[in-house]
Amino acid sequence: MSEKFSTEKDGQIDFYNQFLPRINPNLTVEDIIANNNDGVLNGNLIEFKLSVKDLNEVLFQCIKYLSALRIKGTPVPASIVIVDLNSTKSYLYKSENYLEFIEKIYNGGASKNNSGFIGGEPEQIFNYSKSVETENLISLLKENTFTKIHIDENCIVGWAEHYYRIKEIARKEDFLGDDKGKHKTIGEIRNPTVFKDYIYAYEGETNVKFNYLMDKLNDTILKKNLGAFYTHPLYAQKAAELVRKAIERVPEGNDYIILDRCAGTGNLESALTDEELSHCIVSTVEYYEYKVLQELIGSKVRAIIPPTETKETFNAGLVNGADALSKEYVENEVIKQYIDNPKYTIILFENPPYAETTSIEHQKSGKGKESSAWKQSYVVTEMKKEVKGTVSNDLGNAFIWSAFKFYLRQPTDSYIVFSPVKYWKAQHLINKKFLDGYAFNRRHFHTNIDACVMCALWSNENSNINEIKINGIDIDEKTNKFRDEIVLPVKQIFNSYSDFYFDKQKYDADKQSSILCNLDGTEYTGNTRRVNPVVNENIIGYLAVYSSGFDNPDLHSSLLTCGRYDGNGFYLRKTNYLEKLPMFAASRYITYNREWTERARIMKSADKAETFFADAKNGKLNNFFLKCLLFTCIEMQNHCRTFTGSDGRFYRNELCLDTTNGETVASKDIKNLKANETEKTILELYSTLLNHVKETKEYRKELTYGIYQIFAEIDTSYTDEITGKTVYNNIQVHSDLQAMKELCKTYYNTEIVPVLFKYEFLK
């Protein structure tokens, strides 16, 4: 054990190889280092150093690791073991002695800025070059004890997610319940059973401390049923400015109410003055949010639905009488007295929920039907009588439609609503007068997605405008301040690609086939078949581009050698494929433009199809089509592959530039491109990449390779079991692909995107 190590990694491997067989031979190194530290082994956090120069500094680094575990809802090991590899010594500290520091929040890397910390003496020092002390260290590493931590707003979400993973059928009350109100269920945080060895009982009488986190504390299914109600306080302030503009519109002699049917815990109302709150009527359908809402603003608002809690209020985690989509709510007497009184101006102020009722969580839990119950609600049933198509599938749309249907009656009534712009831009759900609005970054609404959410002030007056401008504002998470405002245009779209650009012609030479493709370009073997598979000498691929938005860009965009199993596209033909490629190019926009201002604001359209066809016919677009072809040949979402199908037919990728086995359709046509310097660089890199591909053991000379097939079958890798890092088997191939990716992005945004906007493939 006295071997000297030149790298920490070598010492780590040696340590685990020697100790793990004695502690638990079933454990792997990957199991131990799963939390971005040197290892958690049973109840021990282990930190390795080649040579420990400052125990206090390393101890503080370990404290930061334990702080991160606590925030994630991961048990905090009772022991901290610092291993000095080259002196074969380990130092034991007890984490309970440093709980005050563990329960703080640290920013930046755990290994940085650790000097100056003063810790106590080690509980014990092991010299594991000696047999007796080695046995003592093994005994310690077998211990599986943990330090109890206190639940607070910094860690409760992590522990809630941990709890719901263990208790898949648990409800929110099982985790968060208290003994206040008519419904008394003492939850896990107040009486730990699952986490009895890991957390102290939370002593707060109510859950008001977790006000801004209540939506994140819902159990998995409730999250999907209810959507999210959270609004960032800074965005609430901006929205309040729109409320005040709506109040200015109240006619002289009128009073007004501000109605929020999905208030959550009231954080949207947090930016309102007490005077403005006195005009508010609020409700929320989730029981524990209702209790917090009562506690925070119940004494300040005009009304809460229902006004007080009774023994009938609680209903399986929800609030009886507070379902805004029910007939009971629409006819609620407290609200209706103002709706029916012309001397009251109605202002709705809402961040409506959204629901993903086909999510994996619902299917796994067998609650798909339950989660779609809102689709059978009174409001949605009435909505379907007037609104056709898929518009009624969005829970948020039900709130927006019903606002104008049941609550807004006079021209001076107003609606301030948070929602992606799709309801106005693409779905044309309303045609009302736009007064003002903002664009906010969805990331700050308790999601991990950068996307545009519009907060609009609508007047209850009809209008046929088809373009609006909104002020885009992001938040700097470090300073918690607004970034600079930018003006963002939003234009309505009216026509889809399938209306004008899909090839719907019947070809007499088409022959029945049996081969369809998965999304990754491999042969499909499942039973779902929504397209008729055919073969023809003029077929070179299958293009599926659907959905106006970019919510799932890789799902809604496919380029395959054979038909896509679930359809949504058409076969590409040698005779006309070039003029179809702009659709594929447009479908990749969000991949190379990930700014929050783009997703959910920019969409796909065919609104300038007539101009496009005219310019295509007179040859104006010939070189642009070839640019789209070059882009298609280097874009990773082109999943065309070369393979032999189960029908015995050889299917060749014709939309690539590999001419090893003869010219492809693409390689022939690309010769007509008047290549600029960037395009010459791309073509040279493509050639270099193919040369490197041919040097690999994975290369099969009978295949014609496109970029994606190279990525999937040649650019193989494995994970280093110690560092957890990816190691590439063919580094030159991988490097070429990375370089091509950067070239592709620059080329796309410079040469392709402006033309796509000109012809409104993107709008």
C-alpha positions in Angstrom: 0.0 0.0 0.0 3.1 2.3 0.0 3.1 2.8 -3.8 3.5 6.4 -4.9 1.0 7.7 -7.4 1.5 10.3 -10.1 -2.2 11.0 -10.6 -5.1 11.1 -8.2 -7.1 8.9 -10.6 -4.5 6.1 -10.4 -4.6 6.3 -6.6 -8.3 6.3 -6.5 -8.5 3.2 -8.7 -5.9 1.4 -6.6 -7.7 2.3 -3.3 -11.1 1.1 -4.5 -9.7 -2.1 -6.1 -8.1 -3.0 -2.7 -10.9 -2.0 -0.4 -14.2 -2.7 -2.2 -13.9 -6.5 -2.2 -13.7 -6.3 1.6 -16.6 -3.8 1.9 -19.1 -4.8 -0.7 -17.9 -6.8 -3.8 -21.2 -6.0 -5.6 -20.5 -2.3 -5.7 -18.8 -0.7 -8.7 -16.9 2.5 -8.8 -19.7 4.1 -10.8 -22.1 3.4 -8.0 -19.8 5.2 -5.6 -19.0 8.4 -7.5 -22.5 9.0 -8.8 -22.8 12.5 -7.2 -19.9 14.4 -8.8 -17.5 13.8 -5.9 -14.7 11.3 -5.2 -17.2 8.8 -3.7 -19.9 8.1 -1.2 -19.4 4.6 0.2 -22.2 3.6 2.6 -22.3 6.4 5.2 -18.9 7.8 4.2 -18.0 10.7 1.9 -14.5 10.0 0.6 -12.2 12.7 -0.8 -8.8 11.7 -2.3 -5.7 13.9 -2.6 -2.3 12.8 -3.8 -0.9 14.8 -0.9 -3.0 16.7 1.6 -1.5 20.2 2.0 -4.2 21.7 4.2 -6.8 19.5 6.0 -9.0 22.5 6.7 -9.2 23.4 3.0 -10.1 19.8 2.0 -12.6 19.5 4.8 -14.4 22.6 3.6 -14.4 21.1 0.1 -16.2 18.1 1.6 -18.6 20.2 3.4 -19.6 21.8 0.1 -20.2 18.3 -1.4 -22.4 17.4 1.6 -24.3 20.7 1.1 -25.0 19.7 -2.5 -26.2 16.3 -1.4 -28.6 17.8 1.1 -30.1 20.2 -1.5 -30.6 17.2 -3.9 -32.5 15.3 -1.2 -29.7 12.8 -0.8 -28.8 11.5 2.7 -25.8 13.2 4.2 -23.1 10.6 5.2 -22.1 10.7 8.9 -18.4 10.4 8.2 -16.0 12.4 6.1 -12.9 10.5 5.1 -10.0 12.4 3.6 -7.5 10.1 2.0 -3.9 11.2 1.5 -2.9 8.6 -1.2 0.9 9.0 -1.1 1.2 8.9 2.6 -1.4 6.1 3.0 -3.2 8.1 5.6 -6.9 8.8 6.0 -8.5 11.4 8.3 -12.0 10.9 9.8 -14.3 13.8 10.5 -18.0 13.6 11.7 -20.3 15.6 9.5 -22.7 16.3 12.4 -20.0 18.6 13.9 -20.3 20.8 10.7 -24.0 20.7 10.2 -24.2 24.5 10.5 -21.9 24.8 7.4 -23.5 21.9 5.5 -26.9 23.7 5.7 -25.6 26.7 3.9 -25.6 27.3 0.1 -22.4 27.5 -1.8 -21.9 28.8 -5.4 -19.1 27.8 -7.8 -16.9 24.7 -7.8 -16.5 22.9 -4.5 -12.7 22.7 -4.9 -12.3 26.5 -5.2 -12.1 29.3 -2.6 -11.7 27.0 0.4 -8.7 28.6 2.2 -9.3 30.2 5.6 -11.8 27.6 6.9 -11.0 26.4 10.4 -12.2 22.9 11.3 -11.7 20.8 14.3 -9.3 18.0 14.9 -9.8 14.7 13.0 -11.8 12.2 15.1 -9.3 9.5 14.0 -6.3 9.1 11.7 -5.8 5.8 9.9 -2.4 4.7 8.6 -3.7 2.1 6.2 -0.2 0.8 5.3 -0.5 -1.1 8.6 -2.8 -4.1 8.8 -4.6 -3.3 12.0 -5.4 0.2 10.9 -6.5 -1.1 7.5 -9.0 -3.3 9.2 -10.2 -0.4 11.3 -10.7 1.7 8.1 -12.6 -1.2 6.5 -14.9 -1.3 9.5 -15.5 2.4 9.2 -16.3 2.2 5.5 -18.8 -0.6 6.2 -20.8 1.7 8.5 -24.0 3.0 7.0 -25.0 5.9 9.2 -26.1 9.4 8.3 -26.4 12.9 9.8 -29.9 14.2 10.1 -30.4 17.6 8.4 -33.1 20.3 8.8 -35.6 20.8 6.1 -35.8 24.3 4.7 -36.7 26.1 1.4 -33.3 25.3 -0.1 -33.6 21.5 0.1 -37.3 20.7 0.4 -37.8 20.2 -3.4 -34.9 17.7 -3.5 -36.4 15.7 -0.6 -39.9 15.8 -2.1 -38.6 14.4 -5.4 -36.7 11.7 -3.5 -39.9 10.8 -1.5 -42.1 10.6 -4.6 -39.5 8.3 -6.3 -39.7 5.9 -3.3 -43.5 6.3 -2.8 -44.8 6.4 -6.4 -48.4 6.5 -5.3 -47.9 9.1 -2.6 -49.8 12.3 -2.7 -48.7 15.8 -1.7 -50.4 15.5 1.7 -48.3 12.5 2.5 -45.2 14.5 2.2 -46.3 18.0 3.2 -49.4 17.6 5.4 -49.9 19.5 8.6 -52.5 19.6 11.4 -53.9 23.0 10.5 -57.3 23.3 8.8 -60.1 20.8 8.5 -58.1 18.1 6.8 -55.4 16.9 9.1 -52.7 14.6 7.6 -49.3 14.8 9.2 -46.8 14.5 6.3 -43.3 13.0 6.1 -41.5 16.2 6.8 -43.3 16.6 10.1 -43.2 13.0 11.2 -40.4 11.3 9.3 -40.8 7.6 8.7 -39.2 7.0 5.3 -36.5 9.6 6.1 -36.4 9.0 9.8 -32.6 8.5 9.7 -32.0 11.4 7.4 -34.0 14.4 8.5 -35.3 16.2 11.6 -39.0 16.7 11.9 -40.0 20.1 10.4 -41.4 22.3 13.1 -43.1 25.0 11.0 -46.8 25.0 11.8 -47.7 25.8 8.2 -46.1 25.5 4.8 -46.0 29.3 4.1 -42.2 29.2 4.2 -42.4 27.2 0.9 -44.7 29.6 -0.8 -42.7 30.0 -4.0 -42.0 26.3 -4.2 -45.5 24.8 -3.8 -45.9 23.9 -7.5 -42.6 22.0 -7.3 -43.7 20.1 -4.3 -46.7 18.5 -6.0 -46.5 14.7 -6.5 -45.6 13.6 -10.0 -49.1 13.1 -11.3 -50.5 16.3 -9.6 -47.8 18.2 -11.4 -49.0 16.9 -14.7 -52.7 17.4 -13.9 -52.3 21.0 -12.7 -49.4 22.4 -14.6 -47.5 25.2 -13.0 -48.7 28.3 -11.3 -45.4 29.9 -10.3 -44.5 33.3 -11.5 -41.1 34.9 -10.8 -41.5 37.9 -8.5 -39.7 40.2 -11.1 -42.1 39.1 -13.8 -45.0 39.6 -11.4 -43.9 43.2 -11.0 -43.9 43.7 -14.8 -47.3 42.1 -15.1 -48.6 44.4 -12.3 -47.7 47.3 -14.6 -50.2 45.9 -17.1 -52.8 45.5 -14.4 -52.4 49.2 -13.6 -52.9 50.1 -17.3 -56.1 48.0 -17.2 -57.3 49.8 -14.1 -56.7 53.2 -15.9 -59.3 52.0 -18.5 -62.0 51.6 -15.9 -64.8 54.1 -16.8 -65.5 56.9 -14.4 -68.2 55.8 -11.9 -67.3 52.1 -12.2 -65.7 49.9 -9.5 -63.6 46.9 -10.7 -62.6 43.4 -9.6 -59.4 41.6 -10.5 -60.1 37.9 -10.9 -57.3 35.2 -10.8 -58.8 31.7 -11.2 -55.4 29.9 -10.9 -53.6 32.0 -8.2 -51.5 29.2 -6.7 -50.1 30.7 -3.5 -50.6 34.2 -4.7 -47.1 35.1 -6.0 -48.6 36.7 -9.1 -50.5 39.0 -6.7 -47.4 39.7 -4.6 -46.6 42.8 -6.7 -50.0 44.4 -6.2 -50.6 47.1 -3.6 -53.0 46.6 -0.7 -55.5 48.8 -2.5 -55.3 46.7 -5.7 -55.5 43.5 -3.6 -58.7 44.7 -2.0 -60.3 44.3 -5.5 -59.0 40.8 -6.0 -60.9 37.5 -6.2 -58.6 34.6 -6.1 -58.8 30.8 -6.2 -56.5 27.8 -6.6 -57.6 24.2 -7.1 -54.7 22.6 -5.1 -55.5 22.2 -1.4 -52.1 23.0 0.2 -51.7 26.0 -2.1 -55.2 27.1 -1.0 -54.1 27.0 2.6 -51.0 29.1 2.0 -53.1 31.5 -0.2 -55.5 32.0 2.7 -52.6 32.6 5.1 -50.7 35.1 2.9 -53.4 37.3 1.3 -56.7 36.0 2.7 -57.2 39.1 4.8 -56.3 41.5 2.0 -58.4 40.3 -1.0 -62.0 40.9 -1.7 -62.8 37.2 -1.9 -61.3 33.7 -2.0 -63.1 30.8 -3.7 -64.2 29.1 -1.4 -64.2 31.8 1.3 -63.4 29.5 4.2 -62.4 25.9 4.7 -65.0 23.4 5.7 -64.9 19.7 6.2 -66.0 19.3 2.5 -63.2 21.5 1.1 -60.6 18.8 0.8 -61.1 16.4 -2.1 -58.2 14.1 -2.8 -55.7 16.9 -2.6 -57.9 19.4 -4.5 -60.3 22.1 -3.4 -64.1 21.6 -3.9 -65.6 24.5 -5.7 -62.3 25.9 -6.9 -62.1 24.1 -10.3 -62.2 27.0 -12.7 -63.3 24.7 -15.6 -66.4 23.5 -13.8 -69.9 24.8 -14.3 -70.1 25.3 -10.5 -67.3 27.8 -10.7 -68.6 29.6 -13.8 -71.8 30.1 -12.0 -70.2 31.0 -8.6 -72.4 33.6 -6.9 -69.5 35.5 -5.4 -68.0 36.1 -8.9 -71.3 36.3 -10.8 -72.6 39.2 -8.7 -69.9 41.4 -10.3 -70.1 39.9 -13.8 -73.8 40.7 -13.9 -73.3 44.3 -12.6 -72.5 46.7 -15.4 -71.1 49.1 -12.8 -68.2 46.8 -12.3 -65.3 46.5 -14.8 -63.8 43.0 -15.0 -60.0 42.5 -15.1 -58.7 39.0 -15.3 -55.1 38.5 -14.2 -53.8 35.0 -14.7 -50.9 32.6 -15.3 -52.9 29.7 -16.5 -51.7 26.1 -16.0 -50.7 23.8 -18.8 -50.9 20.0 -18.7 -49.1 17.2 -20.6 -51.6 14.4 -20.3 -49.8 12.0 -22.5 -46.5 12.1 -20.5 -44.5 9.0 -19.6 -45.3 9.6 -15.9 -49.0 9.3 -16.6 -48.7 6.1 -18.6 -46.4 4.4 -16.1 -48.8 5.3 -13.3 -51.8 4.1 -15.2 -53.4 7.5 -14.8 -53.7 8.7 -18.4 -57.5 8.9 -18.2 -57.5 10.6 -14.8 -55.0 13.2 -16.0 -57.3 14.0 -19.0 -60.3 14.5 -16.9 -60.2 18.3 -17.5 -61.0 17.6 -21.2 -64.5 16.5 -20.1 -65.0 19.6 -18.0 -67.9 22.0 -18.5 -65.7 24.7 -20.0 -63.9 22.4 -22.5 -67.2 20.9 -23.5 -68.6 24.3 -24.2 -65.4 25.4 -25.9 -65.5 22.4 -28.4 -68.9 23.7 -29.6 -67.3 26.9 -30.9 -63.6 26.0 -31.4 -62.6 23.1 -33.7 -59.5 21.1 -34.0 -56.7 20.5 -31.5 -56.9 23.9 -29.9 -59.0 22.5 -27.0 -56.3 20.0 -26.2 -54.3 22.7 -24.3 -55.4 23.4 -20.8 -54.2 26.9 -21.0 -56.4 27.6 -24.0 -59.4 26.6 -21.9 -58.7 29.3 -19.5 -58.1 31.9 -22.2 -61.2 31.0 -24.2 -63.4 30.9 -21.1 -62.1 34.3 -19.9 -63.7 36.0 -22.9 -66.7 33.7 -23.0 -67.9 33.9 -19.4 -66.3 36.8 -17.7 -65.4 39.7 -20.0 -68.5 41.6 -21.3 -67.7 45.3 -21.8 -65.1 47.0 -24.1 -63.2 48.3 -21.1 -62.8 44.9 -19.6 -59.3 43.5 -19.7 -57.3 40.3 -19.6 -53.7 40.1 -18.5 -52.5 36.6 -19.3 -49.3 34.6 -19.3 -49.1 32.0 -22.1 -46.9 31.0 -25.0 -48.0 33.1 -28.1 -49.3 30.1 -30.0 -52.9 30.7 -28.9 -52.9 34.0 -30.9 -50.1 33.4 -33.4 -51.0 30.0 -34.8 -54.3 28.9 -33.3 -56.1 32.2 -33.6 -58.1 31.4 -30.4 -58.9 35.1 -29.9 -59.1 38.1 -32.2 -59.0 40.9 -29.6 -57.3 44.3 -29.3 -53.8 44.1 -28.1 -52.8 47.0 -25.8 -49.4 46.0 -24.4 -47.3 43.1 -23.5 -44.0 41.5 -22.5 -42.0 38.4 -23.5 -40.6 36.5 -20.5 -38.1 33.6 -20.4 -39.9 30.4 -19.5 -36.8 29.2 -17.6 -37.8 31.5 -14.7 -41.1 29.7 -14.3 -39.7 26.6 -12.5 -38.8 24.9 -15.8 -35.5 24.1 -17.4 -36.5 25.3 -20.9 -35.5 28.6 -22.5 -38.6 29.7 -24.4 -40.8 32.8 -24.9 -43.8 33.2 -22.7 -46.0 36.2 -23.6 -47.7 38.3 -20.9 -50.3 40.3 -22.8 -52.8 42.9 -22.0 -55.9 42.3 -24.1 -58.9 44.6 -24.4 -62.3 43.0 -24.8 -62.7 44.6 -28.2 -62.5 42.7 -31.5 -59.5 43.4 -33.8 -58.0 41.8 -36.9 -54.4 42.7 -36.3 -51.9 40.0 -37.5 -48.7 41.5 -36.0 -47.8 42.7 -32.5 -44.7 43.9 -30.8 -43.8 42.8 -27.2 -40.9 43.8 -25.0 -38.6 40.9 -24.2 -37.1 40.8 -20.8 -34.8 38.1 -19.4 -33.6 37.9 -15.7 -29.9 37.7 -14.7 -30.0 34.8 -12.2 -26.8 36.0 -10.5 -27.9 39.5 -9.8 -31.7 38.8 -9.8 -32.2 41.9 -12.0 -33.7 42.4 -15.4 -31.4 42.3 -18.5 -31.9 45.0 -21.1 -35.3 45.0 -22.9 -35.5 44.1 -26.6 -38.5 44.6 -28.9 -39.7 41.3 -30.4 -42.2 41.2 -33.2 -44.8 38.4 -33.3 -46.6 37.6 -36.5 -49.5 35.4 -37.0 -49.2 32.3 -39.3 -52.1 31.0 -41.5 -50.8 28.1 -43.6 -48.9 24.9 -42.8 -46.2 23.1 -44.9 -48.6 20.2 -45.5 -51.1 22.6 -47.1 -48.8 23.7 -49.9 -45.4 22.0 -49.9 -46.0 18.3 -49.3 -45.8 16.1 -52.4 -49.3 14.6 -52.5 -49.1 13.4 -56.1 -49.8 9.8 -56.9 -47.0 8.0 -58.8 -48.1 5.0 -60.9 -44.6 3.4 -60.7 -44.7 3.1 -56.9 -44.6 -0.5 -55.7 -45.8 -1.8 -52.4 -43.0 -2.4 -49.9 -42.8 -3.5 -46.3 -39.9 -1.4 -45.0 -40.4 1.6 -42.7 -37.9 3.4 -40.5 -37.6 4.4 -36.9 -36.7 8.0 -36.1 -33.1 7.0 -35.9 -33.1 5.7 -39.5 -33.0 2.0 -38.7 -35.6 -0.5 -39.9 -38.8 -0.3 -37.9 -40.2 -3.7 -36.6 -43.2 -2.5 -34.6 -46.9 -2.8 -35.3 -47.8 0.9 -35.6 -47.8 1.7 -39.3 -49.4 5.0 -40.3 -47.9 5.3 -43.8 -48.1 3.0 -46.8 -44.5 1.8 -47.5 -43.6 2.0 -51.2 -40.5 1.8 -53.4 -39.7 3.5 -56.6 -36.5 4.3 -58.5 -37.2 8.0 -58.1 -37.6 7.8 -54.3 -34.5 9.0 -52.4 -35.9 9.5 -48.9 -38.9 10.4 -46.7 -39.4 13.8 -45.2 -41.6 14.4 -42.1 -41.9 18.0 -41.0 -44.9 18.9 -38.9 -46.2 21.1 -36.1 -45.9 24.8 -36.5 -43.8 25.2 -33.3 -40.5 23.9 -32.0 -41.5 22.2 -28.8 -40.1 18.9 -29.9 -37.9 19.7 -32.9 -36.3 16.3 -33.2 -39.6 14.5 -33.0 -41.3 16.7 -35.5 -38.5 16.6 -38.1 -37.2 13.5 -39.8 -35.3 12.8 -42.9 -35.1 9.0 -43.5 -34.2 6.5 -46.3 -37.6 4.9 -46.1 -41.0 5.9 -44.9 -41.3 7.0 -41.2 -43.5 4.4 -39.4 -45.9 7.0 -38.0 -46.2 9.1 -41.2 -46.6 12.8 -41.0 -44.6 13.4 -44.2 -44.1 12.3 -47.8 -41.6 10.6 -50.0 -38.8 12.7 -51.6 -38.4 12.2 -55.3 -35.3 12.8 -57.5 -37.4 15.1 -59.7 -38.4 17.6 -57.1 -36.6 16.9 -53.8 -34.4 20.1 -54.0 -37.4 22.4 -53.6 -38.6 20.4 -50.6 -35.3 20.8 -48.6 -36.1 24.3 -47.3 -38.7 22.6 -45.1 -36.1 20.4 -43.6 -33.7 23.3 -43.2 -36.4 25.4 -41.4 -37.2 22.5 -39.0 -33.7 22.8 -37.6 -33.9 26.5 -36.7 -34.2 26.1 -32.9 -31.2 23.7 -32.9 -28.9 26.5 -34.0 -30.8 29.4 -32.4 -31.5 28.4 -28.8 -32.0 31.9 -27.4 -35.1 32.1 -25.2 -36.6 34.7 -27.5 -36.9 32.2 -30.4 -38.5 29.1 -29.1 -42.3 29.4 -29.0 -42.2 32.8 -30.8 -40.7 31.8 -34.2 -42.8 29.2 -36.0 -43.0 27.4 -39.4 -45.4 28.6 -42.1 -46.2 28.4 -45.7 -47.6 31.9 -45.9 -45.5 33.0 -48.8 -45.9 29.8 -50.8 -47.1 31.6 -53.9 -44.0 33.9 -54.0 -41.8 30.9 -53.3 -43.2 28.8 -56.2 -42.9 31.7 -58.6 -39.3 32.3 -57.7 -38.5 28.6 -57.8 -40.0 28.3 -61.2 -38.0 31.2 -62.7 -34.7 29.9 -61.3 -34.1 32.6 -58.7 -33.7 29.9 -56.0 -31.5 27.4 -57.8 -28.4 28.2 -55.9 -30.3 28.5 -52.6 -31.7 25.0 -53.1 -28.1 23.7 -53.5 -27.1 25.5 -50.3 -30.0 23.7 -48.6 -28.7 20.4 -50.0 -25.2 21.0 -48.7 -26.7 21.9 -45.3 -28.9 18.7 -45.4 -25.8 16.6 -46.1 -24.0 17.9 -43.0 -26.9 18.2 -40.6 -27.1 15.6 -37.9 -30.9 15.3 -38.0 -30.6 13.8 -41.6 -31.0 10.2 -40.4 -30.8 8.6 -43.8 -28.8 5.4 -43.5 -27.5 2.8 -45.9 -28.7 -0.7 -44.9 -30.1 -4.0 -46.2 -33.7 -4.4 -45.2 -35.4 -7.5 -44.0 -37.0 -7.7 -47.4 -33.6 -8.3 -48.9 -33.5 -5.0 -50.7 -30.4 -2.8 -50.4 -31.4 0.8 -49.4 -28.7 3.4 -50.1 -28.4 6.8 -48.6 -28.6 9.2 -51.6 -28.6 12.4 -49.5 -25.0 12.4 -48.5 -21.6 13.1 -50.2 -19.9 9.8 -49.8 -18.9 8.7 -53.3 -16.8 5.7 -52.3 -19.3 3.4 -54.0 -20.2 5.8 -56.8 -22.0 9.1 -57.1 -25.1 9.7 -54.9 -28.0 11.9 -56.0 -26.7 14.6 -53.7 -23.1 14.4 -54.8 -24.1 14.8 -58.5 -26.3 17.9 -57.8 -23.9 19.6 -55.4 -21.4 19.9 -58.3 -23.7 22.7 -59.6 -23.2 24.8 -56.4 -21.2 27.9 -56.9 -19.2 27.3 -53.8 -17.9 30.2 -51.7 -15.0 29.9 -49.3 -17.1 28.5 -46.4 -18.7 25.9 -48.7 -15.2 24.9 -50.0 -14.1 24.4 -46.3 -17.1 22.3 -45.6 -16.5 20.0 -48.6 -12.8 19.7 -47.7 -13.7 18.7 -44.1 -16.3 16.2 -45.4 -13.6 14.6 -47.5 -11.2 14.5 -44.5 -13.9 13.0 -42.3 -14.5 10.2 -44.8 -10.8 9.4 -44.9 -10.7 9.1 -41.2 -13.8 7.0 -41.2 -12.2 4.5 -43.5 -9.3 4.0 -41.1 -11.6 2.8 -38.3 -12.3 -0.9 -37.5 -16.1 -0.1 -37.5 -16.0 1.0 -41.2 -17.9 -1.2 -43.6 -16.8 -0.6 -47.2 -20.1 -1.7 -48.8 -22.0 1.1 -47.0 -22.4 4.7 -48.2 -22.1 6.9 -45.1 -23.9 10.1 -44.2 -23.0 12.3 -41.2 -25.5 10.7 -38.8 -24.6 7.1 -39.7 -20.9 8.0 -39.0 -22.0 9.5 -35.7 -24.1 6.4 -34.7 -21.9 3.6 -36.0 -18.3 5.0 -36.2 -18.1 7.6 -33.5 -18.3 5.1 -30.7 -17.3 5.8 -27.1 -17.2 4.4 -23.6 -17.4 5.9 -20.1 -14.4 5.9 -17.9 -15.5 4.2 -14.7 -13.4 6.4 -12.5 -13.8 9.9 -13.9 -17.2 9.3 -15.4 -16.0 11.1 -18.6 -16.7 9.9 -22.1 -13.7 8.5 -24.0 -14.0 8.3 -27.8 -12.6 5.3 -29.7 -12.0 7.2 -32.9 -10.9 10.6 -31.8 -10.1 12.0 -35.3 -13.6 11.1 -36.5 -15.1 12.6 -33.4 -13.0 15.8 -33.8 -14.1 16.1 -37.5 -17.7 15.7 -36.5 -17.4 18.4 -33.8 -15.7 20.8 -36.3 -18.5 20.0 -38.9 -21.1 20.8 -36.3 -19.7 24.3 -35.7 -19.3 24.9 -39.4 -22.9 23.7 -40.0 -24.3 26.2 -37.4 -22.4 29.2 -38.9 -23.3 28.2 -42.4 -26.9 27.7 -41.6 -27.4 31.0 -39.8 -25.5 32.9 -42.4 -26.5 31.4 -45.7 -29.9 29.6 -45.1 -31.8 31.4 -42.3 -32.2 34.8 -44.0 -33.8 33.2 -47.0 -36.1 31.0 -44.9 -37.4 34.2 -43.2 -37.7 36.0 -46.5 -40.1 33.3 -47.9 -41.7 32.8 -44.4 -40.7 29.2 -44.0 -39.8 30.7 -40.7 -42.0 33.5 -39.3 
